[in-house]
Amino acid sequence: MRNLLALRHIAQRTISTASRRQFENKVPEKQKLFQEDNGIPVHLKGGVADALLYRATMMLTVGGTAYAIYQLAMASFPKKQD
């Protein structure tokens, strides 16, 4: 009987949707940050992490495009068979 009560208690605790911790609402702060007119594009207003993600994305895009063009050129001019 004791095991059954313990199992019921564990099941209720893990299934519960109630949050034990309350988080601070940071939405108004973020809205102010993203809405202020400081000349920075919106996709870079998040800080250093946004700038790094943007640069990595641009590098991968340019590199992928160059590689695709290279492969297309290599496929367009097949090597001669001797």
N, C-alpha and C positions, 0 to 999 in steps of 0.2 A: 504494500500500500504506500509505503514511504517513497519507493522508486517511482510509482505512478504520479504522486504529487510533485516530485522533483521534475519529472519529465513534463508535466503540465505547466509548471512554472517556467521552465526553460523555453517551451514552445510559445508561451504567451510573451515572453520577453523578446524573443527573436522576431516574432511576427508583428509586434507592435509597431505602428507607424508614427507614434508620438516621438518627437525629437527630445532628447535629454538635454541638449545644450541649445541655447538661444544664440543666434548669430547676429552681429550688428548689421544693420541695413546700410550698405555702402553705396546704394544706387544714387542718392542725391549728390554725393561727392563725385562719382564717376560722370554723372550728367553735367555737372559744372565743368569738369575737366575736358570733356569732349565737345562742349558747346562754346567754350571761350574762343574768341577770335584772335589767335596768336600767329597765324600764317603757317602753322604746321598742318600737313594733310591729316585727315582723320585716321587713316590707317597707320600713322606713325605717332599718334598722341599717347599711346599706351606706354611709351618709354623705350628703354634699351632693348627689351625683349621683342617689341614690335619691329624695331629697326633691324635687329639680327634676323628675324624671320623674313622680313622684306628683302634684305640683301641675299639671304640664302635662296629664297624663291627666285630672285632675279638671276643669280648665278646658275642655278639648275635650269632655268628656262633658256638662258643664252647658251649654256653648254649643250643642252639637249637639242636645241635648234641647229647649232653648228654640227653636232654629231649626225643628226638626221640628214642635213645637206651633204655632209661628207659621204655617208652611206649611199645616198641617192646618186651622187656623182660616181662612186665606185661601181654601183650597179649599172649605170648608164654606159660605162666604158669597160666592158669585160676584157680580161687579159687574153692575149692571143695564144692559141694552142700551137705548140711547136711540133 
